Amino acid sequence: MADLLDYIPPKVWTWNKPSGGTFANINRPVAGPTHEKALPVGRHPLQLYSLGTPNGVKVTILLEELLADV
């Protein structure tokens, strides 16, 4: 228990241990941005930046349906 009190977390956390396995490269224990780049600007006032996850696809479909009704 005394060892836990001496621990000071680093300012920037990095994952240095390989997890192994077939899907080791896609299942990394990180959250947040992994790089910075300029995002493209489209012609509509509302821009969606999303990954191809199920929730991102749902929002994309919703916005396309709302645009079709205009």
Buried (B, 14 or more C-beta within 10 A) or exposed (E): EEEEEEEEEEEEEEEEEEEEEEEEEEEEEEEEEEEEEEEEEEEEEEEEEEEEEEEEEEEEEEBEEEEEEE
